[in-house]
Amino acid sequence: MPPWVASAPRSITGSRVKAIDRIVPSLRYRHVAHPSILNFRVRAASTHVSPTAINYRPNVPPRNQELHDALSGLDGAAERYVNLSRLQLALRGLAVENAVTRVAVLGLNSQIGAQQLARLLVADPLGDKEEWESSLEKSPEQGAVLLRYEDKNVSNAPNPLYKILSVPSRVLGKHNLEILVSTLNVNAPTTATARATESSKDTVLVPKLRATHSARVPPVPYPVHKTIILGEGLDSAVAYGKFTSDSVGQTGNMVKVAVELPTPSTIQPDEEPASTTAINIAAATQGLDAIRTSVANSTTYERNWFASNLPELTKWLLSDLQPAEPIKPAQRALIVSLLDDVDATIAKEDAHRLTLLASTNTSEQLGTEMIAHLEQWAEKSHRELRDSLDEAFTGKNWRKLAWWKLFWRVDDVGMMTEEVIARRWLVSAEKDAVYLAGRMNQAGFPDEIRGLPIEIPIEAIESSTSTIAAPKINITSPDATTFAASTDIPSLQDGPKELSTIVSKPTPWPNLIPQTRAMLLTTTLPPLQALAQRLILTTLSTTSLSAALSALLYVSVSTVSLFEASSLAALGLTFSLGRMQKLWENARASWQLEVWEEGRQALKRTEAVVRSIVGRRGKVEGPLDEGVEERRKAGEAVAKVREALERMDGKARVRESLEKLRKE
């Protein structure tokens, strides 16, 4: 018991309890004394939580402690598979000695009949008509109604979710019972959407209550132990059958469907209890009014009462409410229903996963399909490399870089060659490689594709100063040598092996193609541009020098004619232009071959890496295997609760046996 309850005066304790009832109405539990004392009510202080309590733990009875702890484990281990509102109701029932049993009377699309039925189930036929009965006969404009055992003079604080009626009834007091009267709308247009995440069983056993003061407040769940569904006519019964088609046979004895039909001519008692019964509220009301008018009308009351078939409904309502060891049958039925629901949900999820696994390709099939996609990508990429470079090297822009046009195009060499690399060199192949990596990720392949282990540091590549030489590729990753050996790429072993401090961020696609493009732009374009400028300067210098020597020879030697002196200048011009043509055309051809070869090598290495990943792939790892550990833990938590429940029952049977031996 909280300290403030034990030490506070009676008036202060009562005011605090009422304040807590207004804040947390669903936590209000009471203990009722002997049924003969109808005007005395005792509240279990252990069920009331102080607003300032931190890490509050209820005073659970010792015999319920093990089951309470095991059931509390479902909140963490099986949170996705259990209805938390019903779980909290079960935990609160174990936290007190004599917990309140909640019963809901829900009218299909209308609350008027449900209120009349609740009145007939609770009213005292030998007493006068009371004020709470008149309130129930009114139109249900106030929303849900809660019938609670209390003295009629007790005033309750207003609750935004339901109207509380104090009912001094022997039925409620003897069985410590509460009755919630509300509606169940099975024809709402949002029903299909709501049932996507909530079954009809949860909807029936956890009614949703809306605040009457504001439509913006979301519905609040109000879990109950048992539910009576009241329908009017066969059409409502058919509508309810369609609504609960997803949970047929799963409610057990926790839900009773009462259909209001005309009074039959003959009464035939049912041989065995059924989940559906026919009643007649009008006949029961006439019988109740008749006996209240005069006791002499008891025969009329009995005839109408049994003709309405309400005794069968009353018998079902009061079943499982008698005190028992270790807990009430209604409490036990709630716990067993929770465990069965968790097991059914886990079994359904396992079956769904098995179906997905059965419909998913095996590892070998996925590898074969991925190799086929890889071969298609490689074929398309090689064809693109051939066609795009052929078009680029035979195009108008490339012809502008002829040797004799270098005199006025020397500054455009870098721009035109960069255009070839940036717009013509494996552009589509790089995009298709991204799609290929996404396909591999979707198929569940490991993330080794995220950043190839082959990195090409741009700063470590030696730039050529004289001729266009093949660039030397350095291997910076420590696993690159082993990886290249396992994928049979001998060209990666060539060149100096130097360490680099470059940290490359992983990308979700093969990055060898963009790295090779960056290498070509960095290492081959500046030497080609410098060669063009050097050839222009050398040609002009040689031509100028030969012309100067020719003029000097003509001036200094009188026997040399102008034609003979000009031949020296012509020889120098011819030599310089010939040398320029030879070097430039060779440089252009070497650059073309290098671009071709680097593109082919980039495609080959990318293909080799992907083949290596597919070949080393073992088990399918992906969304198909998710939730296995979570479902295993949930199953273990359910098994622990069942074991605790069995041990509690065993201890109860032992106590009963000892009690019988003492009496004997």
C-alpha positions as CSV (number, residue, x, y, z in Angstrom):
1,M,0.0,0.0,0.0
2,P,1.4,3.4,-0.8
3,P,2.5,5.4,2.3
4,W,0.3,8.3,1.7
5,V,-2.8,6.0,1.7
6,A,-1.8,4.2,4.9
7,S,-1.0,7.4,6.9
8,A,-3.5,9.9,5.5
9,P,-6.9,10.6,7.2
10,R,-10.0,9.0,5.7
11,S,-11.2,12.2,4.1
12,I,-7.9,13.0,2.5
13,T,-7.5,9.5,1.3
14,G,-11.0,9.5,-0.3
15,S,-10.3,12.8,-2.1
16,R,-7.0,11.6,-3.5
17,V,-8.6,8.4,-4.7
18,K,-11.3,10.3,-6.5
19,A,-8.7,12.6,-8.1
20,I,-6.8,9.5,-9.4
21,D,-10.1,8.0,-10.7
22,R,-10.6,11.1,-12.8
23,I,-7.1,11.0,-14.2
24,V,-6.8,7.2,-14.8
25,P,-10.3,5.8,-14.9
26,S,-9.2,2.4,-16.2
27,L,-7.1,1.8,-13.1
28,R,-10.0,1.9,-10.7
29,Y,-10.6,-1.4,-8.9
30,R,-12.6,-2.1,-5.8
31,H,-13.2,-4.9,-3.3
32,V,-16.8,-5.6,-2.3
33,A,-17.6,-6.9,1.1
34,H,-20.2,-9.5,1.9
35,P,-23.2,-9.2,-0.4
36,S,-25.6,-8.6,2.5
37,I,-23.9,-5.3,3.2
38,L,-25.0,-3.5,0.0
39,N,-24.1,0.0,1.1
40,F,-20.5,-0.6,2.1
41,R,-17.7,-0.6,-0.4
42,V,-14.0,-1.1,0.1
43,R,-11.4,0.0,-2.4
44,A,-8.1,-1.8,-2.9
45,A,-5.5,0.9,-2.4
46,S,-2.8,-1.1,-4.1
47,T,-4.6,-0.6,-7.5
48,H,-4.4,3.2,-7.3
49,V,-1.2,4.8,-8.7
50,S,0.0,8.0,-7.2
51,P,0.6,10.7,-9.8
52,T,4.0,11.3,-8.4
53,A,5.0,7.6,-8.2
54,I,8.2,6.6,-10.0
55,N,8.8,2.9,-11.0
56,Y,5.5,2.0,-9.3
57,R,5.1,-1.7,-8.5
58,P,1.8,-3.0,-7.3
59,N,1.4,-5.1,-4.2
60,V,0.8,-8.4,-5.9
61,P,-0.5,-11.2,-3.7
62,P,2.3,-13.8,-3.1
63,R,0.4,-16.6,-4.9
64,N,0.0,-14.5,-8.0
65,Q,3.6,-13.1,-8.0
66,E,5.1,-15.8,-10.3
67,L,2.4,-15.6,-12.9
68,H,2.4,-11.8,-12.7
69,D,6.1,-11.6,-13.4
70,A,5.9,-14.1,-16.3
71,L,3.0,-12.3,-17.8
72,S,4.8,-9.0,-17.5
73,G,7.6,-10.4,-19.7
74,L,5.2,-10.5,-22.6
75,D,5.2,-6.7,-22.7
76,G,8.8,-6.7,-23.9
77,A,9.3,-10.1,-25.6
78,A,6.0,-10.3,-27.5
79,E,5.1,-6.6,-27.8
80,R,4.3,-7.0,-31.5
81,Y,2.1,-10.0,-31.1
82,V,0.0,-9.2,-28.0
83,N,-2.8,-6.8,-27.4
84,L,-1.3,-4.5,-24.8
85,S,-4.7,-3.3,-23.5
86,R,-5.8,-6.8,-22.7
87,L,-2.4,-7.6,-21.3
88,Q,-2.7,-4.6,-18.9
89,L,-6.2,-5.8,-17.8
90,A,-4.8,-9.3,-17.1
91,L,-1.9,-7.8,-15.1
92,R,-4.2,-5.6,-13.0
93,G,-6.4,-8.6,-12.3
94,L,-3.4,-10.4,-10.8
95,A,-2.4,-7.4,-8.8
96,V,-5.4,-7.6,-6.4
97,E,-7.2,-10.2,-4.4
98,N,-10.6,-9.9,-5.9
99,A,-10.4,-8.0,-9.2
100,V,-13.3,-6.4,-10.9
101,T,-14.7,-8.3,-13.9
102,R,-15.6,-6.1,-16.9
103,V,-18.4,-7.1,-19.2
104,A,-19.4,-5.1,-22.3
105,V,-22.8,-4.9,-23.8
106,L,-22.5,-3.6,-27.3
107,G,-25.3,-2.9,-29.6
108,L,-24.8,-3.3,-33.3
109,N,-25.0,0.2,-34.8
110,S,-27.3,1.3,-32.0
111,Q,-27.0,1.7,-28.2
112,I,-30.7,2.0,-27.2
113,G,-31.3,-1.8,-27.2
114,A,-28.0,-2.4,-25.4
115,Q,-29.0,-0.1,-22.6
116,Q,-32.4,-1.8,-22.3
117,L,-30.7,-5.2,-22.1
118,A,-28.2,-4.0,-19.5
119,R,-31.1,-2.7,-17.4
120,L,-32.9,-6.1,-17.5
121,L,-29.8,-8.0,-16.6
122,V,-29.0,-5.9,-13.5
123,A,-32.4,-4.6,-12.3
124,D,-34.0,-6.0,-9.1
125,P,-37.5,-7.3,-10.0
126,L,-38.6,-7.0,-6.4
127,G,-37.5,-3.4,-6.0
128,D,-38.9,-0.2,-7.3
129,K,-37.7,1.4,-10.4
130,E,-34.7,3.5,-9.7
131,E,-33.1,6.6,-11.2
132,W,-30.3,4.8,-13.0
133,E,-33.0,2.7,-14.9
134,S,-34.6,5.9,-16.0
135,S,-31.3,7.2,-17.3
136,L,-30.7,4.0,-19.3
137,E,-34.2,4.3,-20.9
138,K,-33.3,7.7,-22.3
139,S,-31.7,8.3,-25.7
140,P,-27.9,7.5,-25.6
141,E,-26.8,11.0,-26.4
142,Q,-24.2,10.9,-23.6
143,G,-22.2,8.1,-25.3
144,A,-21.0,5.0,-23.5
145,V,-22.4,4.2,-20.0
146,L,-20.6,2.4,-17.2
147,L,-22.7,0.5,-14.6
148,R,-20.8,0.3,-11.4
149,Y,-21.8,-1.1,-8.0
150,E,-22.2,1.9,-5.7
151,D,-24.7,3.4,-3.4
152,K,-27.2,5.5,-5.3
153,N,-26.2,8.5,-3.2
154,V,-22.6,8.4,-4.3
155,S,-21.7,11.1,-6.8
156,N,-19.0,10.3,-9.4
157,A,-16.7,12.8,-11.1
158,P,-17.6,13.4,-14.8
159,N,-15.6,11.2,-17.2
160,P,-15.0,12.3,-20.8
161,L,-15.2,8.7,-22.1
162,Y,-18.3,7.4,-20.5
163,K,-21.1,8.3,-18.1
164,I,-20.9,6.5,-14.7
165,L,-24.2,5.3,-13.2
166,S,-24.1,4.2,-9.5
167,V,-26.2,0.9,-9.4
168,P,-26.8,-0.7,-5.9
169,S,-27.5,-4.1,-7.5
170,R,-26.9,-7.5,-5.9
171,V,-25.7,-8.9,-9.2
172,L,-22.9,-6.3,-9.5
173,G,-22.0,-6.3,-5.8
174,K,-21.9,-10.1,-5.3
175,H,-19.8,-10.8,-8.4
176,N,-17.7,-7.6,-8.3
177,L,-18.9,-6.8,-11.8
178,E,-18.9,-3.7,-14.1
179,I,-20.9,-3.4,-17.2
180,L,-20.0,-1.1,-20.1
181,V,-22.8,-0.2,-22.5
182,S,-21.7,1.1,-25.9
183,T,-22.0,0.4,-29.6
184,L,-20.2,-1.7,-32.2
185,N,-20.5,-0.2,-35.7
186,V,-19.9,-3.1,-38.2
187,N,-21.0,-1.0,-41.2
188,A,-18.5,1.9,-40.8
189,P,-16.6,2.6,-44.0
190,T,-13.3,2.6,-42.1
191,T,-13.8,-0.8,-40.8
192,A,-11.8,-2.5,-43.5
193,T,-8.9,-0.1,-42.9
194,A,-9.0,-0.7,-39.2
195,R,-9.1,-4.4,-39.5
196,A,-5.8,-4.3,-41.5
197,T,-4.0,-3.8,-38.2
198,E,-6.6,-5.1,-35.7
199,S,-8.7,-8.3,-35.8
200,S,-12.4,-8.3,-35.1
201,K,-11.8,-10.2,-31.9
202,D,-9.8,-7.3,-30.5
203,T,-12.5,-4.9,-31.7
204,V,-15.1,-6.8,-29.8
205,L,-13.1,-7.5,-26.6
206,V,-11.5,-4.0,-26.6
207,P,-14.2,-1.5,-27.4
208,K,-13.0,2.0,-28.4
209,L,-14.5,4.8,-26.5
210,R,-14.6,8.4,-27.9
211,A,-14.5,11.5,-25.8
212,T,-17.8,13.4,-25.8
213,H,-16.2,16.8,-25.4
214,S,-13.9,16.8,-28.4
215,A,-13.8,14.9,-31.7
216,R,-10.1,15.4,-32.1
217,V,-9.2,13.1,-29.2
218,P,-8.5,9.6,-30.6
219,P,-10.5,6.6,-29.4
220,V,-9.4,5.1,-26.1
221,P,-9.3,1.3,-25.7
222,Y,-11.3,-0.2,-22.9
223,P,-10.5,-3.9,-22.5
224,V,-13.1,-6.2,-21.0
225,H,-13.3,-9.9,-20.0
226,K,-16.6,-10.8,-21.7
227,T,-18.8,-9.1,-24.3
228,I,-22.5,-9.4,-25.2
229,I,-23.3,-8.4,-28.8
230,L,-26.9,-7.3,-29.3
231,G,-28.4,-7.4,-32.7
232,E,-31.9,-6.6,-34.0
233,G,-33.2,-9.1,-36.5
234,L,-31.4,-11.5,-38.9
235,D,-29.8,-8.7,-40.9
236,S,-27.7,-7.6,-38.0
237,A,-26.7,-11.1,-37.3
238,V,-25.5,-11.6,-40.9
239,A,-23.6,-8.3,-40.7
240,Y,-21.9,-9.4,-37.5
241,G,-21.0,-12.7,-39.1
242,K,-19.3,-10.9,-42.0
243,F,-17.5,-8.6,-39.6
244,T,-16.1,-11.5,-37.5
245,S,-15.3,-13.8,-40.4
246,D,-11.5,-13.4,-39.7
247,S,-11.8,-14.7,-36.1
248,V,-14.3,-17.5,-36.3
249,G,-13.9,-19.9,-33.3
250,Q,-11.2,-17.8,-31.6
251,T,-13.4,-16.0,-29.0
252,G,-14.4,-19.2,-27.1
253,N,-16.9,-18.4,-24.3
254,M,-15.8,-14.8,-24.0
255,V,-18.3,-13.4,-26.6
256,K,-22.1,-14.0,-26.6
257,V,-24.3,-12.9,-29.5
258,A,-27.9,-12.1,-28.6
259,V,-30.3,-11.5,-31.5
260,E,-33.6,-9.9,-30.7
261,L,-36.4,-11.9,-32.4
262,P,-40.1,-12.4,-31.8
263,T,-41.1,-14.6,-28.9
264,P,-41.4,-18.3,-30.0
265,S,-44.6,-20.2,-29.4
266,T,-42.9,-23.0,-27.6
267,I,-39.7,-22.9,-25.5
268,Q,-37.1,-25.5,-26.2
269,P,-34.1,-25.4,-23.9
270,D,-30.8,-25.8,-25.5
271,E,-29.0,-29.1,-24.9
272,E,-25.6,-27.4,-24.9
273,P,-24.5,-23.8,-24.6
274,A,-24.2,-21.9,-27.9
275,S,-22.4,-18.7,-28.8
276,T,-25.6,-17.2,-30.2
277,T,-29.0,-17.0,-28.5
278,A,-32.4,-15.4,-29.5
279,I,-33.9,-13.0,-26.9
280,N,-36.9,-10.7,-26.8
281,I,-36.4,-7.5,-24.8
282,A,-40.0,-6.4,-25.1
283,A,-41.3,-9.5,-23.4
284,A,-38.7,-9.3,-20.6
285,T,-39.6,-5.6,-20.0
286,Q,-43.3,-6.5,-19.8
287,G,-42.6,-9.2,-17.3
288,L,-40.4,-6.9,-15.2
289,D,-43.1,-4.1,-15.2
290,A,-45.8,-6.6,-14.3
291,I,-44.1,-8.0,-11.1
292,R,-43.2,-4.5,-10.0
293,T,-46.8,-3.5,-10.3
294,S,-47.9,-6.3,-8.1
295,V,-46.4,-9.5,-6.7
296,A,-49.5,-11.2,-7.8
297,N,-48.3,-11.0,-11.3
298,S,-45.4,-13.3,-10.6
299,T,-46.8,-15.9,-13.0
300,T,-46.9,-13.4,-15.8
301,Y,-43.4,-12.3,-15.0
302,E,-42.1,-15.8,-15.0
303,R,-43.8,-16.6,-18.3
304,N,-42.5,-13.5,-20.1
305,W,-39.1,-13.8,-18.5
306,F,-38.5,-17.3,-19.7
307,A,-40.1,-16.6,-23.0
308,S,-37.6,-13.8,-23.6
309,N,-34.8,-16.3,-23.1
310,L,-33.0,-13.9,-20.8
311,P,-32.3,-16.6,-18.1
312,E,-29.9,-18.2,-20.5
313,L,-28.1,-14.9,-21.1
314,T,-28.0,-14.2,-17.4
315,K,-26.6,-17.7,-16.8
316,W,-23.8,-17.0,-19.3
317,L,-23.1,-13.6,-17.8
318,L,-22.6,-14.9,-14.3
319,S,-20.6,-17.9,-15.4
320,D,-16.9,-17.9,-14.6
321,L,-17.4,-15.1,-12.1
322,Q,-17.5,-17.1,-8.9
323,P,-14.4,-16.9,-6.7
324,A,-12.0,-19.7,-7.3
325,E,-8.4,-20.7,-6.5
326,P,-6.0,-19.4,-7.6
327,I,-7.9,-16.9,-9.8
328,K,-11.3,-16.4,-11.2
329,P,-12.2,-18.4,-14.3
330,A,-12.9,-15.2,-16.2
331,Q,-9.3,-14.0,-15.3
332,R,-7.9,-17.3,-16.3
333,A,-9.8,-17.3,-19.6
334,L,-8.4,-13.8,-20.4
335,I,-4.8,-15.0,-19.8
336,V,-5.3,-18.2,-21.8
337,S,-6.9,-16.2,-24.6
338,L,-3.9,-13.8,-24.7
339,L,-1.5,-16.7,-24.9
340,D,-3.4,-18.4,-27.6
341,D,-3.5,-15.2,-29.6
342,V,0.2,-14.7,-29.3
343,D,0.8,-18.4,-30.4
344,A,-1.6,-18.0,-33.3
345,T,0.0,-14.7,-34.5
346,I,3.5,-16.3,-34.3
347,A,2.4,-19.3,-36.2
348,K,0.8,-17.1,-38.8
349,E,4.0,-15.1,-39.2
350,D,6.1,-18.2,-39.4
351,A,3.8,-19.6,-42.1
352,H,4.0,-16.4,-44.0
353,R,7.8,-16.4,-43.8
354,L,7.9,-20.1,-44.9
355,T,5.8,-19.2,-47.9
356,L,8.1,-16.4,-48.9
357,L,11.1,-18.7,-48.5
358,A,9.4,-21.4,-50.6
359,S,8.6,-18.9,-53.3
360,T,12.1,-17.3,-53.3
361,N,14.8,-18.6,-55.5
362,T,17.6,-20.7,-54.0
363,S,21.2,-19.5,-53.7
364,E,22.3,-21.3,-56.9
365,Q,19.4,-19.9,-58.9
366,L,20.0,-16.4,-57.7
367,G,23.7,-16.8,-58.5
368,T,22.9,-18.1,-62.0
369,E,20.4,-15.2,-62.6
370,M,22.9,-12.6,-61.3
371,I,25.6,-14.0,-63.6
372,A,23.2,-13.7,-66.6
373,H,22.5,-10.1,-65.7
374,L,26.2,-9.5,-65.3
375,E,26.9,-11.0,-68.8
376,Q,24.2,-8.8,-70.3
377,W,25.7,-5.8,-68.6
378,A,29.2,-6.7,-69.8
379,E,28.1,-7.3,-73.4
380,K,26.2,-4.0,-73.5
381,S,29.0,-2.1,-71.9
382,H,31.7,-3.4,-74.4
383,R,29.4,-2.6,-77.3
384,E,28.9,0.9,-75.9
385,L,32.6,1.4,-75.5
386,R,33.2,0.4,-79.2
387,D,30.4,2.4,-80.7
388,S,30.8,5.5,-78.6
389,L,34.6,5.8,-79.1
390,D,34.3,5.0,-82.8
391,E,31.8,7.9,-83.1
392,A,33.9,10.2,-81.0
393,F,37.2,9.5,-82.9
394,T,35.6,9.9,-86.3
395,G,33.6,12.9,-85.4
396,K,34.0,16.5,-86.4
397,N,35.5,17.6,-83.1
398,W,38.2,15.0,-83.2
399,R,39.1,16.0,-86.8
400,K,39.7,19.6,-85.6
401,L,42.7,18.2,-83.7
402,A,44.6,17.3,-87.0
403,W,48.3,18.2,-86.9
404,W,48.0,21.0,-89.4
405,K,45.2,22.6,-87.3
406,L,47.2,22.7,-84.1
407,F,48.5,26.2,-84.9
408,W,45.1,27.7,-84.1
409,R,43.5,24.8,-82.1
410,V,46.3,24.2,-79.6
411,D,44.3,25.7,-76.7
412,D,41.3,23.5,-77.5
413,V,43.2,20.1,-77.1
414,G,42.3,19.7,-73.4
415,M,38.7,20.7,-73.8
416,M,38.0,18.4,-76.8
417,T,39.8,15.4,-75.2
418,E,38.0,16.0,-71.9
419,E,34.7,16.0,-73.8
420,V,35.5,12.5,-75.3
421,I,36.2,11.1,-71.8
422,A,33.4,12.7,-70.0
423,R,30.6,12.2,-72.6
424,R,31.6,9.3,-74.7
425,W,33.5,6.9,-72.3
426,L,31.3,4.3,-70.6
427,V,28.6,6.7,-69.4
428,S,25.7,4.3,-69.8
429,A,27.8,1.4,-68.5
430,E,28.4,3.3,-65.2
431,K,24.7,3.9,-64.7
432,D,23.9,0.2,-65.5
433,A,26.5,-0.8,-62.9
434,V,24.5,1.1,-60.3
435,Y,21.3,-0.8,-61.3
436,L,23.3,-4.1,-61.2
437,A,24.5,-3.3,-57.7
438,G,20.9,-2.5,-56.6
439,R,19.7,-5.8,-58.0
440,M,22.5,-7.6,-56.1
441,N,21.5,-5.9,-52.9
442,Q,17.9,-6.8,-53.4
443,A,18.8,-10.4,-53.9
444,G,20.5,-10.5,-50.6
445,F,24.2,-10.5,-51.6
446,P,26.8,-9.2,-49.1
447,D,27.8,-5.6,-49.1
448,E,31.3,-6.3,-50.6
449,I,30.0,-4.4,-53.7
450,R,30.0,-1.3,-51.6
451,G,33.3,0.2,-52.7
452,L,35.5,-2.1,-54.6
453,P,38.8,-3.1,-52.8
454,I,40.7,-1.8,-55.8
455,E,41.4,1.9,-55.3
456,I,43.2,4.1,-57.8
457,P,44.9,7.0,-56.0
458,I,45.1,9.9,-58.5
459,E,48.0,11.6,-56.6
460,A,50.2,8.5,-56.7
461,I,50.1,8.0,-60.5
462,E,53.2,9.3,-62.3
463,S,52.4,11.8,-65.0
464,S,54.2,11.5,-68.3
465,T,56.3,14.5,-69.4
466,S,57.6,13.5,-72.7
467,T,55.3,10.9,-74.3
468,I,51.9,9.4,-73.4
469,A,52.8,6.3,-71.5
470,A,50.5,3.8,-70.0
471,P,49.6,4.9,-66.4
472,K,50.8,2.8,-63.5
473,I,48.0,1.7,-61.2
474,N,48.9,1.5,-57.5
475,I,47.1,-0.8,-55.2
476,T,46.3,1.0,-52.0
477,S,44.0,-1.5,-50.2
478,P,45.8,-4.1,-48.2
479,D,43.3,-6.7,-49.4
480,A,43.6,-5.8,-53.0
481,T,46.5,-8.1,-53.8
482,T,44.8,-11.1,-52.2
483,F,41.5,-10.2,-53.9
484,A,43.1,-9.7,-57.3
485,A,44.8,-13.1,-57.0
486,S,41.5,-14.8,-56.1
487,T,39.8,-13.2,-59.1
488,D,42.6,-14.0,-61.6
489,I,43.4,-10.4,-62.6
490,P,47.1,-10.5,-63.4
491,S,47.2,-6.9,-64.6
492,L,46.6,-5.7,-61.1
493,Q,49.9,-7.1,-59.9
494,D,51.9,-4.9,-62.3
495,G,53.3,-1.6,-61.3
496,P,54.7,-0.3,-58.0
497,K,52.9,-1.2,-54.9
498,E,52.8,1.9,-52.7
499,L,50.9,2.8,-49.7
500,S,48.5,5.7,-49.8
501,T,46.8,7.8,-47.2
502,I,43.7,8.4,-49.3
503,V,40.5,7.3,-47.5
504,S,37.9,6.4,-50.0
505,K,34.3,6.6,-48.8
506,P,32.3,3.4,-49.8
507,T,29.7,3.9,-52.5
508,P,26.8,1.5,-53.1
509,W,28.0,0.7,-56.6
510,P,31.2,-0.4,-58.4
511,N,33.4,2.6,-58.4
512,L,36.2,1.4,-60.7
513,I,34.7,3.0,-63.8
514,P,34.6,6.6,-62.3
515,Q,38.0,6.1,-60.8
516,T,39.5,5.1,-64.2
517,R,37.8,8.1,-65.8
518,A,39.2,10.4,-63.2
519,M,42.7,8.8,-63.8
520,L,42.4,9.4,-67.5
521,L,41.4,13.0,-67.1
522,T,44.2,13.6,-64.6
523,T,47.1,11.8,-66.1
524,T,46.7,11.7,-69.9
525,L,45.1,15.1,-70.8
526,P,47.8,17.4,-69.4
527,P,50.7,15.5,-71.2
528,L,48.8,15.6,-74.4
529,Q,48.1,19.3,-74.1
530,A,51.7,20.0,-73.2
531,L,52.9,17.9,-76.2
532,A,50.7,19.9,-78.5
533,Q,52.1,23.2,-77.2
534,R,55.7,21.9,-77.3
535,L,55.3,20.7,-80.9
536,I,54.0,24.1,-82.0
537,L,56.9,25.8,-80.2
538,T,59.5,23.4,-81.7
539,T,58.1,23.7,-85.2
540,L,58.0,27.5,-85.1
541,S,61.5,27.6,-83.6
542,T,63.0,25.2,-86.2
543,T,61.3,27.0,-89.1
544,S,62.5,30.4,-87.8
545,L,66.0,29.2,-87.3
546,S,66.2,27.6,-90.8
547,A,64.8,30.8,-92.3
548,A,67.4,32.9,-90.4
549,L,70.2,30.7,-91.6
550,S,69.0,30.8,-95.2
551,A,68.9,34.6,-95.1
552,L,72.3,34.8,-93.5
553,L,73.7,32.5,-96.1
554,Y,72.3,34.5,-98.9
555,V,73.7,37.8,-97.5
556,S,77.1,36.5,-96.6
557,V,77.9,34.4,-99.6
558,S,77.6,36.2,-102.8
559,T,77.9,33.1,-105.0
560,V,74.8,31.6,-103.4
561,S,71.6,32.4,-105.3
562,L,68.3,33.2,-103.7
563,F,66.9,29.9,-104.8
564,E,69.8,28.0,-103.3
565,A,69.5,29.9,-100.0
566,S,65.7,29.4,-99.8
567,S,66.2,25.6,-100.1
568,L,67.8,25.7,-96.6
569,A,64.7,27.4,-95.2
570,A,62.4,24.9,-97.1
571,L,64.4,22.0,-95.7
572,G,64.0,23.3,-92.1
573,L,60.2,23.9,-92.6
574,T,59.7,20.4,-94.1
575,F,61.7,18.8,-91.3
576,S,59.8,20.6,-88.5
577,L,56.4,20.0,-90.1
578,G,57.2,16.3,-90.7
579,R,58.4,15.9,-87.2
580,M,55.3,17.6,-85.8
581,Q,53.0,15.5,-87.9
582,K,54.7,12.2,-86.9
583,L,54.8,13.0,-83.2
584,W,51.3,14.4,-82.9
585,E,49.6,11.6,-84.9
586,N,51.5,9.0,-82.9
587,A,50.5,10.7,-79.7
588,R,46.8,10.9,-80.8
589,A,46.9,7.2,-81.8
590,S,48.5,6.2,-78.5
591,W,45.9,8.2,-76.6
592,Q,43.1,6.5,-78.5
593,L,44.5,3.1,-77.8
594,E,45.0,4.0,-74.1
595,V,41.4,5.1,-73.8
596,W,40.2,1.9,-75.5
597,E,42.4,-0.3,-73.3
598,E,41.6,1.4,-70.0
599,G,37.8,1.2,-70.8
600,R,38.2,-2.5,-71.6
601,Q,40.2,-3.2,-68.4
602,A,37.7,-1.2,-66.3
603,L,34.9,-3.4,-67.6
604,K,36.9,-6.6,-67.2
605,R,37.9,-5.8,-63.6
606,T,34.4,-4.8,-62.6
607,E,33.0,-8.0,-64.1
608,A,35.6,-10.0,-62.3
609,V,34.8,-8.4,-58.9
610,V,31.1,-9.0,-59.3
611,R,31.7,-12.6,-60.3
612,S,33.9,-13.1,-57.3
613,I,31.2,-11.7,-55.0
614,V,28.6,-14.0,-56.6
615,G,30.9,-17.0,-56.4
616,R,31.8,-16.5,-52.7
617,R,28.2,-15.9,-51.8
618,G,26.8,-18.4,-49.3
619,K,23.6,-18.0,-47.5
620,V,20.7,-15.8,-48.4
621,E,20.7,-12.9,-45.9
622,G,17.9,-10.4,-46.2
623,P,14.4,-9.5,-45.1
624,L,13.3,-13.1,-45.3
625,D,15.1,-14.0,-42.1
626,E,14.1,-11.0,-40.1
627,G,12.0,-11.4,-36.9
628,V,13.1,-15.1,-36.3
629,E,14.9,-14.2,-33.0
630,E,12.0,-12.0,-32.0
631,R,9.4,-14.7,-32.6
632,R,11.6,-17.2,-30.7
633,K,11.8,-14.9,-27.7
634,A,8.0,-14.3,-27.8
635,G,7.4,-18.1,-27.9
636,E,9.7,-18.6,-24.9
637,A,7.8,-15.9,-23.0
638,V,4.5,-17.5,-23.7
639,A,5.8,-20.9,-22.6
640,K,7.0,-19.4,-19.4
641,V,3.6,-17.9,-18.7
642,R,1.9,-21.3,-19.4
643,E,4.3,-23.0,-17.0
644,A,3.7,-20.5,-14.3
645,L,-0.1,-21.0,-14.8
646,E,0.3,-24.8,-14.5
647,R,2.3,-24.5,-11.4
648,M,-0.2,-22.2,-9.8
649,D,-3.0,-24.6,-10.7
650,G,-1.0,-27.4,-9.2
651,K,-0.5,-25.5,-6.0
652,A,-4.2,-24.8,-5.8
653,R,-5.0,-28.5,-6.2
654,V,-2.6,-29.3,-3.4
655,R,-4.2,-26.8,-1.1
656,E,-7.7,-28.2,-2.0
657,S,-6.5,-31.7,-1.2
658,L,-5.1,-30.6,2.2
659,E,-8.3,-28.7,3.0
660,K,-10.3,-31.9,2.3
661,L,-8.0,-33.9,4.5
662,R,-8.4,-31.5,7.4
663,K,-12.2,-31.6,7.1
664,E,-12.2,-35.4,7.1
